[in-house]
Amino acid sequence: MPRLAYGWELSAGRTVSPGLIREFIRPAVRAIPPRMAVALGPCRIALLEGLGRPTVASQWAEVSRGLEIALATAQRREHDIALELLLCLGQALWSRLEESRRAAYWRLLDGEIGAGTDGEIDQDALQHKRRLLSSRYSAASSRRLASYGAASFAGTAAEYVHCLWHEVTVRTGRDFLPARELRRRLDLLSGWYPPGRGRRLFALPRRRPPPGAA
């Protein structure tokens, strides 16, 4: 069974392209910060043609020997498959996050909502956020709040590693996080899980000061 960075294991079906492993899965795993890899622990990744239903892109579970992640590859872009892996890792990381760090992330989300930030890190987190804020009744739902926090953190953790993997383009528009809010999230995670040697966090554009400002 092939080994990845951090001693993680990989299995792949015969129909899986070697290029997917060489150009996407291996580089994505190598980009994971060492402290994040330690927090995640042993991991086994399986690349499968499908996972039972066409709409299911990934599955993961905690087992006695660590994490097991299954990724569907049929009719999916190779880059999207690697991002799905990072998303699974973000979900697992949230489930293991220390209470102090979880509280810090909740404070960050509370500040964004209080400031009227509409967007989110990805479409899944955006849907959870809109369901949460759709009414006063929904906003008081602890279940919807928990689902939103988990989706938001997982997407942010995935994007953090994505930025360490290769140069990315910051998407703009009402559905996406403004650059300032995105920088705050990535800076928070980089403090917890510093980039590995030779890697640096993608330099998001800083806001220009208004004319005449010191």
N, CA, C and O of each residue as an XYZ file, in Angstrom:
856
protein
N       0.849     -1.197      0.000
C       0.000      0.000      0.000
C       0.884      1.247      0.000
O       1.739      1.383      0.875
N       0.703      2.161     -0.957
C       1.550      3.352     -1.039
C       1.456      4.217      0.210
O       0.408      4.302      0.850
N       2.567      4.852      0.541
C       2.615      5.757      1.683
C       2.607      7.194      1.210
O       3.181      7.532      0.175
N       1.939      8.038      1.994
C       1.923      9.469      1.745
C       2.791     10.150      2.804
O       3.404      9.483      3.637
N       2.835     11.467      2.764
C       3.513     12.210      3.818
C       2.896     11.851      5.164
O       1.728     11.468      5.236
N       3.684     11.976      6.231
C       3.269     11.695      7.604
C       2.968     10.214      7.838
O       2.356      9.855      8.844
N       3.390      9.363      6.920
C       3.153      7.942      7.075
C       1.717      7.523      6.798
O       1.338      6.391      7.098
N       0.913      8.413      6.232
C      -0.473      8.080      5.905
C      -0.494      7.051      4.775
O       0.423      6.986      3.956
N      -1.553      6.256      4.752
C      -1.676      5.183      3.777
C      -2.682      5.557      2.687
O      -3.638      6.296      2.921
N      -2.434      5.024      1.496
C      -3.297      5.303      0.346
C      -3.588      4.005     -0.382
O      -2.687      3.199     -0.609
N      -4.842      3.802     -0.748
C      -5.216      2.689     -1.609
C      -6.039      3.244     -2.758
O      -6.794      4.201     -2.585
N      -5.894      2.647     -3.925
C      -6.575      3.152     -5.113
C      -6.979      1.998     -6.013
O      -6.243      1.022     -6.158
N      -8.156      2.117     -6.618
C      -8.613      1.117     -7.563
C      -7.851      1.195     -8.875
O      -7.135      2.164     -9.127
N      -8.002      0.191     -9.698
C      -7.263      0.126    -10.958
C      -7.653      1.239    -11.924
O      -6.861      1.621    -12.785
N      -8.868      1.757    -11.785
C      -9.333      2.790    -12.708
C      -8.852      4.186    -12.320
O      -9.069      5.142    -13.065
N      -8.209      4.311    -11.175
C      -7.750      5.623    -10.714
C      -6.512      6.050    -11.494
O      -5.565      5.280    -11.652
N      -6.534      7.266    -11.968
C      -5.407      7.792    -12.740
C      -4.187      8.007    -11.852
O      -4.309      8.604    -10.782
N      -3.009      7.531    -12.272
C      -1.787      7.818    -11.498
C      -1.548      9.314    -11.347
O      -0.959      9.760    -10.362
N      -2.013     10.092    -12.338
C      -1.840     11.541    -12.259
C      -2.603     12.163    -11.105
O      -2.153     13.154    -10.530
N      -3.753     11.595    -10.756
C      -4.519     12.095     -9.609
C      -3.693     11.975     -8.338
O      -3.654     12.895     -7.521
N      -3.042     10.847     -8.181
C      -2.226     10.624     -6.987
C      -0.974     11.495     -7.020
O      -0.636     12.147     -6.032
N      -0.300     11.500     -8.146
C       0.986     12.200     -8.254
C       0.834     13.718     -8.207
O       1.606     14.399     -7.532
N      -0.149     14.244     -8.917
C      -0.261     15.691     -9.080
C      -1.210     16.367     -8.093
O      -1.187     17.590     -7.953
N      -2.041     15.587     -7.411
C      -3.046     16.214     -6.554
C      -3.059     15.666     -5.127
O      -2.915     16.434     -4.176
N      -3.227     14.358     -4.962
C      -3.353     13.814     -3.610
C      -2.052     13.975     -2.823
O      -2.065     14.473     -1.698
N      -0.924     13.552     -3.414
C       0.353     13.664     -2.696
C       0.700     15.120     -2.375
O       1.055     15.408     -1.232
N       0.614     16.050     -3.332
C       0.937     17.445     -3.000
C       0.006     18.049     -1.958
O       0.447     18.830     -1.115
N      -1.280     17.696     -2.004
C      -2.221     18.237     -1.025
C      -1.875     17.762      0.379
O      -1.917     18.548      1.326
N      -1.536     16.491      0.522
C      -1.176     15.960      1.842
C       0.136     16.563      2.326
O       0.280     16.874      3.508
N       1.097     16.729      1.411
C       2.375     17.337      1.808
C       2.192     18.762      2.316
O       2.985     19.233      3.131
N       1.158     19.453      1.846
C       0.935     20.844      2.247
C       0.344     20.973      3.646
O       0.351     22.064      4.215
N      -0.163     19.889      4.206
C      -0.762     19.929      5.539
C       0.312     20.307      6.562
O       1.367     19.672      6.596
N       0.074     21.318      7.390
C       1.071     21.699      8.396
C       1.344     20.556      9.368
O       0.430     19.803      9.703
N       2.570     20.418      9.818
C       2.924     19.310     10.713
C       2.053     19.222     11.961
O       1.640     18.128     12.346
N       1.767     20.350     12.596
C       0.958     20.301     13.811
C      -0.475     19.853     13.509
O      -1.111     19.205     14.340
N      -0.976     20.194     12.339
C      -2.311     19.733     11.955
C      -2.298     18.229     11.734
O      -3.233     17.530     12.126
N      -1.237     17.728     11.105
C      -1.126     16.294     10.875
C      -1.053     15.537     12.196
O      -1.634     14.461     12.331
N      -0.337     16.098     13.173
C      -0.261     15.463     14.489
C      -1.638     15.429     15.140
O      -2.021     14.424     15.738
N      -2.383     16.530     15.024
C      -3.718     16.586     15.616
C      -4.659     15.582     14.957
O      -5.538     15.032     15.619
N      -4.484     15.341     13.671
C      -5.337     14.394     12.954
C      -4.951     12.951     13.222
O      -5.817     12.076     13.260
N      -3.674     12.692     13.409
C      -3.231     11.338     13.682
C      -3.166     10.481     12.435
O      -3.248     11.011     11.327
N      -3.021      9.160     12.581
C      -2.909      8.251     11.430
C      -4.141      8.356     10.537
O      -5.263      8.534     11.010
N      -3.901      8.241      9.245
C      -4.990      8.385      8.283
C      -4.792      7.413      7.122
O      -3.682      7.234      6.621
N      -5.888      6.798      6.711
C      -5.878      5.918      5.549
C      -6.882      6.463      4.543
O      -8.047      6.683      4.873
N      -6.425      6.678      3.318
C      -7.250      7.283      2.268
C      -7.483      6.259      1.172
O      -6.541      5.631      0.689
N      -8.736      6.094      0.783
C      -9.097      5.165     -0.288
C      -9.716      5.942     -1.445
O     -10.662      6.706     -1.254
N      -9.181      5.743     -2.635
C      -9.724      6.345     -3.850
C     -10.570      5.286     -4.555
O     -10.049      4.279     -5.036
N     -11.869      5.525     -4.611
C     -12.810      4.552     -5.161
C     -13.575      5.168     -6.323
O     -13.713      6.388     -6.412
N     -14.061      4.331     -7.197
C     -14.818      4.852     -8.336
C     -16.098      5.538     -7.878
O     -16.450      6.597     -8.399
N     -16.787      4.962     -6.928
C     -18.012      5.558     -6.410
C     -18.263      5.114     -4.994
O     -17.634      4.181     -4.495
N     -19.217      5.814     -4.331
C     -19.538      5.528     -2.937
C     -21.022      5.205     -2.763
O     -21.620      5.519     -1.735
N     -21.600      4.577     -3.775
C     -22.988      4.140     -3.678
C     -23.976      5.040     -4.361
O     -24.885      4.563     -5.040
N     -23.814      6.351     -4.192
C     -24.703      7.324     -4.826
C     -23.865      8.375     -5.548
O     -22.822      8.786     -5.039
N     -24.308      8.816     -6.732
C     -23.517      9.793     -7.488
C     -23.296     11.106     -6.748
O     -22.308     11.798     -6.994
N     -24.216     11.456     -5.839
C     -24.098     12.732     -5.136
C     -23.134     12.680     -3.962
O     -22.784     13.719     -3.403
N     -22.695     11.471     -3.579
C     -21.782     11.331     -2.431
C     -20.345     11.412     -2.926
O     -19.875     10.537     -3.655
N     -19.654     12.471     -2.523
C     -18.276     12.684     -2.976
C     -17.247     12.116     -2.017
O     -16.125     11.815     -2.425
N     -17.610     11.962     -0.743
C     -16.633     11.496      0.235
C     -17.339     10.960      1.468
O     -18.506     11.256      1.722
N     -16.600     10.166      2.224
C     -17.048      9.659      3.515
C     -15.827      9.539      4.411
O     -14.731      9.253      3.931
N     -16.007      9.753      5.706
C     -14.899      9.547      6.631
C     -15.434      9.034      7.958
O     -16.598      9.238      8.300
N     -14.567      8.373      8.689
C     -14.958      7.807      9.975
C     -13.747      7.686     10.875
O     -12.622      7.508     10.410
N     -13.996      7.787     12.179
C     -12.965      7.528     13.187
C     -12.983      6.035     13.497
O     -14.026      5.486     13.852
N     -11.860      5.395     13.369
C     -11.740      3.981     13.720
C     -10.619      3.834     14.746
O      -9.947      4.806     15.089
N     -10.429      2.623     15.225
C      -9.462      2.401     16.299
C      -8.035      2.797     15.901
O      -7.246      3.208     16.751
N      -7.710      2.676     14.638
C      -6.342      2.987     14.208
C      -6.202      4.378     13.597
O      -5.142      4.709     13.067
N      -7.253      5.200     13.659
C      -7.168      6.561     13.154
C      -8.338      6.925     12.264
O      -9.461      6.472     12.482
N      -8.070      7.742     11.264
C      -9.094      8.188     10.325
C      -9.102      7.302      9.087
O      -8.054      6.881      8.599
N     -10.292      7.030      8.594
C     -10.443      6.372      7.305
C     -11.298      7.276      6.412
O     -12.416      7.648      6.768
N     -10.750      7.617      5.255
C     -11.427      8.523      4.330
C     -11.581      7.824      2.988
O     -10.627      7.246      2.467
N     -12.792      7.879      2.430
C     -13.056      7.328      1.097
C     -13.483      8.461      0.181
O     -14.344      9.265      0.539
N     -12.884      8.526     -0.996
C     -13.164      9.582     -1.968
C     -13.659      8.970     -3.271
O     -13.054      8.034     -3.794
N     -14.758      9.499     -3.792
C     -15.278      9.052     -5.086
C     -14.533      9.772     -6.199
O     -14.313     10.980     -6.120
N     -14.143      9.039     -7.234
C     -13.346      9.632     -8.313
C     -14.075      9.701     -9.652
O     -13.711     10.518    -10.498
N     -15.091      8.868     -9.867
C     -15.753      8.799    -11.175
C     -16.411     10.127    -11.525
O     -17.179     10.679    -10.738
N     -16.102     10.631    -12.712
C     -16.702     11.842    -13.261
C     -16.492     13.055    -12.346
O     -17.342     13.942    -12.271
N     -15.366     13.079    -11.664
C     -15.042     14.223    -10.807
C     -13.673     14.768    -11.196
O     -12.759     14.008    -11.518
N     -13.543     16.070    -11.164
C     -12.266     16.706    -11.472
C     -11.237     16.336    -10.418
O     -11.550     16.239     -9.232
N     -10.009     16.131    -10.867
C      -8.957     15.694     -9.948
C      -8.705     16.719     -8.848
O      -8.487     16.350     -7.694
N      -8.733     17.988     -9.196
C      -8.528     19.040     -8.187
C      -9.654     19.021     -7.164
O      -9.408     19.209     -5.973
N     -10.886     18.796     -7.610
C     -12.024     18.744     -6.695
C     -11.923     17.552     -5.750
O     -12.338     17.641     -4.594
N     -11.380     16.449     -6.226
C     -11.207     15.270     -5.369
C     -10.227     15.582     -4.244
O     -10.459     15.215     -3.093
N      -9.136     16.258     -4.579
C      -8.159     16.631     -3.555
C      -8.765     17.608     -2.553
O      -8.503     17.500     -1.355
N      -9.568     18.555     -3.021
C     -10.216     19.496     -2.107
C     -11.219     18.784     -1.208
O     -11.392     19.160     -0.048
N     -11.882     17.757     -1.738
C     -12.814     16.977     -0.927
C     -12.057     16.269      0.202
O     -12.561     16.158      1.320
N     -10.855     15.794     -0.096
C     -10.011     15.209      0.943
C      -9.719     16.228      2.033
O      -9.852     15.924      3.218
N      -9.323     17.437      1.642
C      -9.013     18.471      2.624
C     -10.243     18.841      3.441
O     -10.131     19.147      4.628
N     -11.404     18.815      2.820
C     -12.639     19.116      3.542
C     -12.924     18.047      4.601
O     -13.322     18.373      5.719
N     -12.723     16.786      4.255
C     -12.896     15.704      5.231
C     -11.947     15.890      6.411
O     -12.334     15.694      7.563
N     -10.716     16.264      6.123
C      -9.745     16.489      7.188
C     -10.169     17.659      8.069
O      -9.977     17.622      9.284
N     -10.742     18.694      7.465
C     -11.239     19.824      8.246
C     -12.388     19.417      9.154
O     -12.474     19.881     10.291
N     -13.263     18.565      8.668
C     -14.370     18.073      9.485
C     -13.852     17.255     10.666
O     -14.323     17.406     11.793
N     -12.883     16.391     10.394
C     -12.303     15.578     11.463
C     -11.575     16.459     12.483
O     -11.632     16.206     13.686
N     -10.898     17.483     11.995
C     -10.163     18.378     12.889
C     -11.115     19.110     13.825
O     -10.816     19.274     15.007
N     -12.258     19.550     13.310
C     -13.254     20.244     14.135
C     -13.744     19.327     15.260
O     -13.947     19.778     16.387
N     -13.930     18.062     14.958
C     -14.426     17.119     15.970
C     -13.411     16.905     17.081
O     -13.773     16.453     18.168
N     -12.131     17.226     16.824
C     -11.078     17.019     17.809
C     -10.568     18.323     18.412
O      -9.674     18.303     19.258
N     -11.115     19.435     17.995
C     -10.573     20.740     18.375
C     -10.748     20.995     19.875
O     -11.802     20.722     20.449
N      -9.701     21.519     20.485
C      -9.760     21.870     21.903
C     -10.842     22.918     22.147
O     -11.159     23.714     21.263
N     -11.404     22.910     23.352
C     -12.510     23.828     23.666
C     -12.084     25.289     23.540
O     -12.869     26.123     23.089
N     -10.844     25.610     23.934
C     -10.391     27.002     23.857
C     -10.318     27.473     22.416
O     -10.667     28.615     22.117
N      -9.864     26.596     21.512
C      -9.775     26.969     20.105
C     -11.157     27.009     19.469
O     -11.436     27.861     18.626
N     -12.007     26.098     19.871
C     -13.370     26.129     19.347
C     -14.056     27.423     19.772
O     -14.765     28.040     18.977
N     -13.851     27.834     21.019
C     -14.440     29.078     21.500
C     -13.903     30.269     20.715
O     -14.654     31.189     20.394
N     -12.602     30.258     20.402
C     -12.005     31.350     19.630
C     -12.618     31.423     18.238
O     -12.850     32.514     17.716
N     -12.882     30.266     17.636
C     -13.489     30.274     16.301
C     -14.937     30.752     16.376
O     -15.396     31.472     15.490
N     -15.658     30.361     17.421
C     -17.031     30.855     17.579
C     -17.045     32.373     17.734
O     -17.928     33.036     17.190
N     -16.088     32.931     18.464
C     -16.022     34.388     18.614
C     -15.784     35.057     17.275
O     -16.346     36.115     16.991
N     -14.951     34.438     16.454
C     -14.688     34.978     15.119
C     -15.974     34.987     14.290
O     -16.281     35.984     13.637
N     -16.724     33.886     14.312
C     -17.985     33.820     13.566
C     -18.994     34.823     14.100
O     -19.712     35.458     13.328
N     -19.049     34.965     15.419
C     -19.979     35.923     16.023
C     -19.670     37.341     15.555
O     -20.578     38.126     15.282
N     -18.379     37.659     15.464
C     -17.997     38.984     14.977
C     -18.388     39.199     13.529
O     -18.822     40.290     13.159
N     -18.238     38.166     12.699
C     -18.625     38.282     11.292
C     -20.127     38.510     11.149
O     -20.564     39.375     10.390
N     -20.910     37.725     11.886
C     -22.362     37.862     11.801
C     -22.799     39.224     12.331
O     -23.672     39.871     11.753
N     -22.183     39.656     13.436
C     -22.518     40.958     13.997
C     -22.198     42.098     13.052
O     -22.865     43.133     13.067
N     -21.168     41.910     12.223
C     -20.780     42.943     11.255
C     -21.603     42.874      9.977
O     -21.424     43.694      9.077
N     -22.506     41.898      9.892
C     -23.355     41.788      8.704
C     -22.688     41.116      7.524
O     -23.088     41.352      6.384
N     -21.678     40.280      7.759
C     -21.012     39.572      6.670
C     -21.947     38.519      6.090
O     -22.377     37.616      6.807
N     -22.263     38.621      4.816
C     -23.222     37.707      4.186
C     -22.587     36.409      3.712
O     -23.208     35.350      3.805
N     -21.370     36.475      3.210
C     -20.768     35.345      2.527
C     -20.194     34.301      3.465
O     -20.236     34.445      4.686
N     -19.651     33.233      2.858
C     -18.994     32.171      3.602
C     -17.861     31.593      2.762
O     -17.632     31.993      1.621
N     -17.162     30.636      3.370
C     -15.958     30.091      2.750
C     -16.270     29.219      1.542
O     -15.480     29.172      0.598
N     -17.413     28.525      1.553
C     -17.809     27.691      0.417
C     -19.332     27.553      0.412
O     -20.009     28.078      1.296
N     -19.861     26.854     -0.573
C     -21.313     26.767     -0.732
C     -21.968     25.991      0.402
O     -23.070     26.341      0.824
N     -21.324     24.953      0.900
C     -21.913     24.181      1.988
C     -22.063     25.039      3.237
O     -23.136     25.067      3.841
N     -21.008     25.735      3.631
C     -21.081     26.605      4.801
C     -22.083     27.731      4.579
O     -22.775     28.138      5.513
N     -22.165     28.232      3.364
C     -23.114     29.309      3.055
C     -24.550     28.838      3.245
O     -25.372     29.564      3.803
N     -24.855     27.639      2.788
C     -26.208     27.105      2.964
C     -26.554     26.941      4.436
O     -27.663     27.269      4.856
N     -25.608     26.435      5.219
C     -25.849     26.302      6.659
C     -26.049     27.669      7.315
O     -26.899     27.822      8.192
N     -25.278     28.646      6.893
C     -25.400     29.985      7.463
C     -26.751     30.599      7.125
O     -27.395     31.201      7.984
N     -27.178     30.449      5.890
C     -28.460     31.027      5.498
C     -29.631     30.340      6.190
O     -30.617     30.992      6.535
N     -29.530     29.023      6.397
C     -30.580     28.330      7.146
C     -30.621     28.822      8.593
O     -31.694     29.017      9.164
N     -29.442     29.019      9.174
C     -29.371     29.486     10.551
C     -30.000     30.865     10.709
O     -30.721     31.115     11.676
N     -29.732     31.756      9.767
C     -30.175     33.146      9.876
C     -31.479     33.422      9.136
O     -31.846     34.582      8.947
N     -32.174     32.389      8.721
C     -33.397     32.584      7.934
C     -34.552     33.144      8.758
O     -35.465     33.751      8.199
N     -34.528     32.951     10.067
C     -35.599     33.458     10.933
C     -35.094     33.489     12.368
O     -34.045     32.921     12.674
N     -35.835     34.150     13.247
C     -35.461     34.168     14.658
C     -35.508     32.769     15.253
O     -34.680     32.413     16.091
N     -36.477     31.983     14.819
C     -36.591     30.607     15.308
C     -35.353     29.801     14.917
O     -34.788     29.080     15.739
N     -34.938     29.929     13.663
C     -33.757     29.203     13.199
C     -32.498     29.675     13.914
O     -31.637     28.866     14.259
N     -32.389     30.981     14.136
C     -31.205     31.534     14.787
C     -31.062     31.031     16.217
O     -29.959     31.029     16.763
N     -32.166     30.603     16.831
C     -32.123     30.089     18.194
C     -31.892     28.584     18.246
O     -31.847     28.003     19.331
N     -31.745     27.949     17.092
C     -31.573     26.499     17.038
C     -30.119     26.115     17.312
O     -29.230     26.472     16.540
N     -29.875     25.400     18.394
C     -28.518     24.972     18.704
C     -28.013     23.963     17.674
O     -26.817     23.905     17.388
N     -28.934     23.167     17.119
C     -28.540     22.188     16.109
C     -28.049     22.878     14.845
O     -27.014     22.506     14.292
N     -28.790     23.882     14.387
C     -28.371     24.596     13.180
C     -27.096     25.396     13.423
O     -26.260     25.525     12.529
N     -26.948     25.928     14.622
C     -25.725     26.662     14.939
C     -24.522     25.722     14.922
O     -23.470     26.065     14.381
N     -24.676     24.546     15.510
C     -23.579     23.579     15.530
C     -23.213     23.129     14.124
O     -22.034     22.990     13.797
N     -24.232     22.899     13.286
C     -23.974     22.476     11.909
C     -23.244     23.566     11.135
O     -22.341     23.280     10.349
N     -23.639     24.817     11.362
C     -22.977     25.918     10.673
C     -21.522     26.051     11.106
O     -20.637     26.212     10.265
N     -21.268     25.985     12.411
C     -19.896     26.107     12.893
C     -18.999     25.027     12.337
O     -17.866     25.301     11.942
N     -19.495     23.793     12.302
C     -18.702     22.681     11.782
C     -18.397     22.850     10.307
O     -17.267     22.632      9.869
N     -19.421     23.244      9.529
C     -19.225     23.421      8.088
C     -18.280     24.578      7.798
O     -17.437     24.494      6.906
N     -18.426     25.654      8.554
C     -17.578     26.828      8.346
C     -16.124     26.523      8.665
O     -15.229     26.893      7.905
N     -15.883     25.849      9.785
C     -14.503     25.531     10.150
C     -13.878     24.558      9.163
O     -12.730     24.731      8.753
N     -14.639     23.525      8.779
C     -14.093     22.535      7.841
C     -13.689     23.191      6.533
O     -12.618     22.906      5.996
N     -14.543     24.070      6.017
C     -14.229     24.769      4.778
C     -13.026     25.679      4.930
O     -12.203     25.786      4.020
N     -12.919     26.334      6.077
C     -11.789     27.236      6.324
C     -10.488     26.455      6.448
O      -9.465     26.865      5.900
N     -10.519     25.329      7.166
C      -9.313     24.504      7.300
C      -8.870     23.976      5.935
O      -7.679     23.952      5.626
N      -9.845     23.551      5.120
C      -9.517     23.060      3.780
C      -8.891     24.166      2.936
O      -7.921     23.931      2.215
N      -9.444     25.364      3.027
C      -8.910     26.473      2.229
C      -7.532     26.896      2.728
O      -6.693     27.325      1.935
N      -7.294     26.782      4.017
C      -5.971     27.106      4.556
C      -4.904     26.192      3.956
O      -3.865     26.662      3.491
N      -5.163     24.897      3.970
C      -4.201     23.965      3.374
C      -4.106     24.186      1.864
O      -3.026     24.089      1.280
N      -5.241     24.481      1.242
C      -5.262     24.765     -0.197
C      -4.312     25.917     -0.524
O      -3.576     25.865     -1.510
N      -4.334     26.959      0.314
C      -3.459     28.114      0.090
C      -1.984     27.748      0.261
O      -1.120     28.336     -0.388
N      -1.695     26.778      1.134
C      -0.314     26.335      1.318
C       0.135     25.404      0.206
O       1.330     25.272     -0.059
N      -0.809     24.768     -0.433
C      -0.522     23.816     -1.513
C      -0.086     24.542     -2.777
O       0.963     24.237     -3.344
N      -0.897     25.507     -3.220
C      -0.542     26.263     -4.415
C      -1.251     27.605     -4.408
O      -2.129     27.843     -3.579
N      -0.884     28.460     -5.307
C      -1.482     29.795     -5.376
C      -2.956     29.671     -5.745
O      -3.324     28.913     -6.642
N      -3.787     30.425     -5.041
C      -5.228     30.384     -5.286
C      -5.726     31.777     -5.622
O      -5.055     32.777     -5.366
N      -6.902     31.820     -6.193
C      -7.559     33.080     -6.529
C      -8.657     33.359     -5.521
O      -9.502     32.499     -5.274
N      -8.658     34.536     -4.940
C      -9.690     34.910     -3.977
C     -10.962     35.265     -4.727
O     -10.975     36.185     -5.546
N     -12.020     34.538     -4.446
C     -13.298     34.791     -5.110
C     -14.021     35.931     -4.419
O     -13.985     36.054     -3.194
N     -14.675     36.761     -5.213
C     -15.372     37.920     -4.673
C     -16.852     37.852     -5.027
O     -17.260     37.164     -5.963
N     -17.633     38.581     -4.258
C     -19.071     38.601     -4.482
C     -19.808     38.397     -3.166
O     -19.198     38.062     -2.151
N     -21.094     38.596     -3.185
C     -21.914     38.540     -1.973
C     -21.861     37.179     -1.292
O     -21.975     37.100     -0.069
N     -21.689     36.109     -2.059
C     -21.701     34.766     -1.481
C     -20.383     34.371     -0.837
O     -20.311     33.347     -0.157
N     -19.331     35.172     -1.043
C     -18.005     34.798     -0.560
C     -17.543     35.727      0.557
O     -18.018     36.856      0.680
N     -16.613     35.236      1.364
C     -16.062     36.058      2.432
C     -15.230     37.199      1.857
O     -14.444     36.981      0.934
N     -15.389     38.411      2.384
C     -14.487     39.491      1.989
C     -13.052     39.149      2.374
O     -12.824     38.346      3.279
N     -12.102     39.747      1.702
C     -10.688     39.434      1.931
C     -10.282     39.635      3.384
O      -9.491     38.858      3.919
N     -10.821     40.679      4.036
C     -10.438     40.938      5.430
C     -10.867     39.799      6.347
O     -10.092     39.354      7.194
N     -12.095     39.330      6.182
C     -12.592     38.241      7.023
C     -11.862     36.931      6.717
O     -11.577     36.145      7.620
N     -11.563     36.707      5.437
C     -10.831     35.511      5.066
C      -9.431     35.532      5.666
O      -8.947     34.508      6.148
N      -8.786     36.678      5.641
C      -7.446     36.799      6.221
C      -7.488     36.496      7.721
O      -6.606     35.811      8.240
N      -8.498     36.996      8.412
C      -8.592     36.744      9.851
C      -8.697     35.253     10.137
O      -8.062     34.750     11.064
N      -9.490     34.550      9.350
C      -9.628     33.107      9.560
C      -8.318     32.376      9.301
O      -7.896     31.534     10.094
N      -7.685     32.705      8.185
C      -6.446     32.013      7.841
C      -5.326     32.348      8.821
O      -4.505     31.490      9.148
N      -5.291     33.594      9.287
C      -4.293     33.968     10.285
C      -4.519     33.203     11.585
O      -3.559     32.806     12.247
N      -5.784     32.992     11.955
C      -6.090     32.240     13.162
C      -5.571     30.811     13.054
O      -4.923     30.310     13.973
N      -5.854     30.161     11.937
C      -5.405     28.785     11.758
C      -3.896     28.685     11.627
O      -3.292     27.718     12.092
N      -3.282     29.682     10.995
C      -1.822     29.630     10.848
C      -1.121     29.782     12.194
O      -0.002     29.301     12.370
N      -1.786     30.457     13.155
C      -1.222     30.538     14.497
C      -1.295     29.207     15.227
O      -0.406     28.868     16.008
N      -2.357     28.454     14.968
C      -2.507     27.135     15.594
C      -1.673     26.070     14.897
O      -1.084     25.198     15.536
N      -1.636     26.162     13.572
C      -0.955     25.149     12.758
C      -0.028     25.860     11.774
O      -0.386     26.031     10.609
N       1.154     26.276     12.222
C       2.066     27.024     11.339
C       2.427     26.211     10.091
O       2.542     24.987     10.156
N       2.604     26.890      8.967
C       2.989     26.187      7.736
C       4.290     25.413      7.915
O       5.152     25.798      8.705
N       4.418     24.326      7.178
C       5.642     23.548      7.213
C       6.799     24.290      6.586
O       6.613     25.343      5.976
N       7.976     23.754      6.730
C       9.190     24.392      6.211
C       9.083     24.607      4.706
O       8.703     23.704      3.960
N       9.422     25.814      4.276
C       9.405     26.138      2.860
C       8.052     26.565      2.323
O       7.918     26.842      1.132
N       7.045     26.621      3.189
C       5.710     27.033      2.737
C       5.317     28.323      3.429
O       5.766     28.618      4.537
N       4.480     29.077      2.763
C       4.004     30.327      3.331
C       2.543     30.504      2.984
O       2.067     30.041      1.948
N       1.847     31.180      3.869
C       0.435     31.423      3.647
C       0.258     32.349      2.456
O       0.971     33.343      2.316
N      -0.697     32.016      1.601
C      -0.989     32.838      0.431
C      -1.224     34.268      0.862
O      -2.016     34.523      1.769
N      -0.538     35.212      0.216
C      -0.618     36.621      0.603
C      -1.883     37.239      0.044
O      -1.939     37.611     -1.128
N      -2.898     37.345      0.888
C      -4.126     38.000      0.466
C      -3.889     39.500      0.344
O      -3.080     40.060      1.085
N      -4.587     40.162     -0.586
C      -4.395     41.597     -0.725
C      -4.886     42.338      0.502
O      -5.998     42.111      0.979
N      -4.041     43.227      1.006
C      -4.433     44.049      2.158
C      -5.218     45.268      1.683
O      -5.030     45.755      0.568
N      -6.106     45.751      2.561
C      -6.892     46.933      2.215
C      -5.974     48.151      2.122
O      -5.109     48.355      2.975
N      -6.164     48.930      1.113
C      -5.387     50.145      0.976
C      -5.976     51.226      1.904
O      -7.194     51.360      2.016
N      -5.091     51.994      2.568
C      -5.620     53.057      3.443
C      -6.268     54.147      2.590
O      -5.852     54.360      1.451
N      -7.274     54.838      3.117
C      -7.912     55.912      2.361
C      -6.929     57.041      2.087
O      -5.958     57.201      2.827
N      -7.162     57.831      1.030
C      -6.257     58.932      0.701
C      -6.087     59.870      1.896
O      -7.052     60.248      2.561
N      -4.845     60.226      2.141
C      -4.558     61.143      3.226
C      -4.336     60.493      4.567
O      -3.955     61.159      5.530
N      -4.578     59.159      4.640
C      -4.377     58.467      5.912
C      -2.894     58.274      6.170
O      -2.106     58.134      5.235
N      -2.521     58.268      7.424
C      -1.109     58.111      7.774
C      -0.674     56.680      7.564
O       0.486     56.345      7.805
